[in-house]
């Protein structure tokens, strides 16, 4: 069984996401992932309205994935470390 981890960064949409489409076509299991990297995603999101906007976008993305039988995995930490950890967990 093949698994693919799809990293969502600033493009938090399902309907026109080329990496997600490619993963769905090629892999048996797709793991949608968003990483809150303190060095990346906290820059500019330390004000309440922007943090709330990001939280709303992630909730919408997760809801869309759940309607399709999946779910969004959200991790906190350096993006390279977290992507590697999720890939390892997927086998």
HUUR-V349169 format. One record per pair of residues at least 12 apart in sequence whose ideal C-beta (glycine too) atoms are under 6 Angstrom apart, sorted by sequence separation. I is the first residue (numbers start at 1). J is the second residue. If there is no record, write none. Layout:
i j
I J
I J
This chain:
i j
6 19
6 20
6 23
4 23
4 27
3 27
2 27
2 28
3 29
4 30
5 31
6 32
7 33
8 34
1 28
5 33
32 65
32 72
33 73
34 74
35 75
36 76
37 78
31 73
37 79
35 79
12 57
35 82
12 61
14 64
33 86
31 90
7 83
5 86
5 87
3 90
